[in-house]
Amino acid sequence: MSTPTSMKAVVFRGKEALEVSEVPIPPLGDHDVLVRVAYCGVCGTDLHIVFGDGGWGVPGSVYGHEWSGEVAAVGPGVENWSIDDRVVGGERRCGSCRYCLFGRPSLCTGQEIPTGPTLGGFAEYVVQHEDALYRVAPGLDLRGAALAEPLAVARHGVTRSKAEPSDRVLVTGGGPIGLLTLAALRSIGVVDITVSEPSSVRRAAVERLGAVSLAPAELPEVSSYMEVVAEPFDVAIECSGTMAATVQALEQLRPGGRLVIVGSNFGTVPLDPLRVLVQEVEITGAREYDAGGFDEALRLLAQGAVPQEELLESTDTRFIDLLPLLQRMQRGETARKPLVISA
């Protein structure tokens, strides 16, 4: 079968402007792999790009990085992948900087950062370096495998939190990454989990996963940096990307508790430094993945340790319907992870 030279893709044209277009497929380099995309998940990053937050969007780009698919062609130097292999895409690290060598690949300083338009998974095909692919186990379908990237993100947040099975954990934000964080906490044995979320649709999804759900207004308030709420949390994981939730999460911690920021927030959060000092709370971020995070995420999905049916939207979205989906997500009208297909 001949290698295709063009494909349909959702092209970002500017703020709130997406266009389904025919675009050329770039030629394969020696170590590149062409993957026929089966499913591509929608990330909070995609919302930020399309709605103009943070200045991330580059017109002419095709976004989408949570994809799964099958190998359609390989470059002449590729040795470990064959036609029809089932894969998901990840990031390629340099492997030699101080962070890669000491097990912190999410902070890799040798990673190649694209400066112009990029071609991602909201397309019929995607080109990826062979070292940035991960194999999907035979027992895992490609729809479930599309959860591997966001699950790896959620697990990295849990790793950074140092949560133990006996901890009380607060998750702020019950959207897709909040639900995946809930599932990731369950996978390490944490049972006492509360999720704070303003959307009733998302609170219902939290409850289906067996956690306590609260509206943000139901969390107790503190009046000073010396005060500790009546039932504080050991860990808070902020997944909403909002200033208010970040401040509120900090106030819910016990002395010595840990706050992990996972959601992207482009505002300036009014931090109370005396609370951090007096209560000796820890604040850290979680960017991307653990070392081995993709392999672990795929293992959990293949073993059925993560409830895919409660984490994935029941209906998939066509290219042409991506912008309306993003608008619903921005309004908090969806809870589970939506997947995009080309059909």
ChimeraX attribute file (.defattr): number of C-alpha atoms within 10 A of each C-alpha:
attribute: neighborCount
match mode: 1-to-1
recipient: residues
	/A:1	5
	/A:2	6
	/A:3	11
	/A:4	12
	/A:5	10
	/A:6	13
	/A:7	14
	/A:8	17
	/A:9	27
	/A:10	28
	/A:11	25
	/A:12	21
	/A:13	16
	/A:14	17
	/A:15	16
	/A:16	15
	/A:17	12
	/A:18	22
	/A:19	17
	/A:20	18
	/A:21	13
	/A:22	14
	/A:23	17
	/A:24	12
	/A:25	18
	/A:26	12
	/A:27	12
	/A:28	16
	/A:29	15
	/A:30	13
	/A:31	15
	/A:32	20
	/A:33	27
	/A:34	25
	/A:35	28
	/A:36	22
	/A:37	26
	/A:38	26
	/A:39	29
	/A:40	30
	/A:41	26
	/A:42	26
	/A:43	21
	/A:44	18
	/A:45	18
	/A:46	18
	/A:47	18
	/A:48	20
	/A:49	19
	/A:50	23
	/A:51	19
	/A:52	14
	/A:53	17
	/A:54	13
	/A:55	12
	/A:56	13
	/A:57	22
	/A:58	18
	/A:59	16
	/A:60	18
	/A:61	19
	/A:62	25
	/A:63	26
	/A:64	21
	/A:65	24
	/A:66	25
	/A:67	31
	/A:68	31
	/A:69	28
	/A:70	21
	/A:71	22
	/A:72	22
	/A:73	22
	/A:74	25
	/A:75	17
	/A:76	12
	/A:77	12
	/A:78	17
	/A:79	10
	/A:80	9
	/A:81	18
	/A:82	14
	/A:83	13
	/A:84	13
	/A:85	14
	/A:86	26
	/A:87	25
	/A:88	29
	/A:89	27
	/A:90	22
	/A:91	19
	/A:92	17
	/A:93	18
	/A:94	15
	/A:95	16
	/A:96	13
	/A:97	16
	/A:98	14
	/A:99	16
	/A:100	18
	/A:101	12
	/A:102	11
	/A:103	14
	/A:104	14
	/A:105	27
	/A:106	18
	/A:107	16
	/A:108	19
	/A:109	16
	/A:110	16
	/A:111	15
	/A:112	11
	/A:113	7
	/A:114	7
	/A:115	7
	/A:116	9
	/A:117	15
	/A:118	14
	/A:119	22
	/A:120	24
	/A:121	29
	/A:122	31
	/A:123	29
	/A:124	23
	/A:125	25
	/A:126	25
	/A:127	23
	/A:128	22
	/A:129	20
	/A:130	21
	/A:131	16
	/A:132	15
	/A:133	20
	/A:134	18
	/A:135	17
	/A:136	25
	/A:137	16
	/A:138	9
	/A:139	10
	/A:140	16
	/A:141	15
	/A:142	22
	/A:143	18
	/A:144	21
	/A:145	29
	/A:146	28
	/A:147	28
	/A:148	28
	/A:149	27
	/A:150	24
	/A:151	29
	/A:152	26
	/A:153	24
	/A:154	31
	/A:155	28
	/A:156	23
	/A:157	29
	/A:158	24
	/A:159	18
	/A:160	20
	/A:161	24
	/A:162	12
	/A:163	21
	/A:164	17
	/A:165	14
	/A:166	11
	/A:167	16
	/A:168	20
	/A:169	29
	/A:170	25
	/A:171	25
	/A:172	31
	/A:173	29
	/A:174	32
	/A:175	27
	/A:176	28
	/A:177	25
	/A:178	27
	/A:179	28
	/A:180	27
	/A:181	28
	/A:182	29
	/A:183	26
	/A:184	25
	/A:185	23
	/A:186	19
	/A:187	15
	/A:188	14
	/A:189	14
	/A:190	18
	/A:191	18
	/A:192	17
	/A:193	21
	/A:194	21
	/A:195	27
	/A:196	28
	/A:197	25
	/A:198	16
	/A:199	19
	/A:200	16
	/A:201	16
	/A:202	25
	/A:203	24
	/A:204	17
	/A:205	21
	/A:206	30
	/A:207	14
	/A:208	11
	/A:209	16
	/A:210	16
	/A:211	20
	/A:212	16
	/A:213	24
	/A:214	20
	/A:215	15
	/A:216	18
	/A:217	11
	/A:218	9
	/A:219	14
	/A:220	14
	/A:221	14
	/A:222	14
	/A:223	9
	/A:224	11
	/A:225	15
	/A:226	11
	/A:227	14
	/A:228	19
	/A:229	15
	/A:230	11
	/A:231	11
	/A:232	18
	/A:233	24
	/A:234	23
	/A:235	29
	/A:236	31
	/A:237	33
	/A:238	33
	/A:239	30
	/A:240	25
	/A:241	18
	/A:242	18
	/A:243	17
	/A:244	13
	/A:245	21
	/A:246	24
	/A:247	15
	/A:248	20
	/A:249	24
	/A:250	25
	/A:251	27
	/A:252	25
	/A:253	25
	/A:254	21
	/A:255	20
	/A:256	15
	/A:257	21
	/A:258	24
	/A:259	28
	/A:260	25
	/A:261	23
	/A:262	26
	/A:263	23
	/A:264	19
	/A:265	17
	/A:266	13
	/A:267	11
	/A:268	8
	/A:269	13
	/A:270	10
	/A:271	12
	/A:272	13
	/A:273	10
	/A:274	12
	/A:275	18
	/A:276	18
	/A:277	13
	/A:278	12
	/A:279	18
	/A:280	14
	/A:281	19
	/A:282	17
	/A:283	15
	/A:284	13
	/A:285	17
	/A:286	22
	/A:287	17
	/A:288	21
	/A:289	24
	/A:290	23
	/A:291	16
	/A:292	11
	/A:293	21
	/A:294	25
	/A:295	17
	/A:296	16
	/A:297	24
	/A:298	25
	/A:299	18
	/A:300	17
	/A:301	24
	/A:302	18
	/A:303	12
	/A:304	13
	/A:305	14
	/A:306	22
	/A:307	14
	/A:308	18
	/A:309	10
	/A:310	18
	/A:311	23
	/A:312	20
	/A:313	16
	/A:314	12
	/A:315	9
	/A:316	19
	/A:317	21
	/A:318	15
	/A:319	22
	/A:320	17
	/A:321	13
	/A:322	21
	/A:323	17
	/A:324	12
	/A:325	19
	/A:326	23
	/A:327	16
	/A:328	12
	/A:329	21
	/A:330	14
	/A:331	10
	/A:332	17
	/A:333	16
	/A:334	21
	/A:335	26
	/A:336	25
	/A:337	24
	/A:338	24
	/A:339	25
	/A:340	26
	/A:341	19
	/A:342	20
	/A:343	10
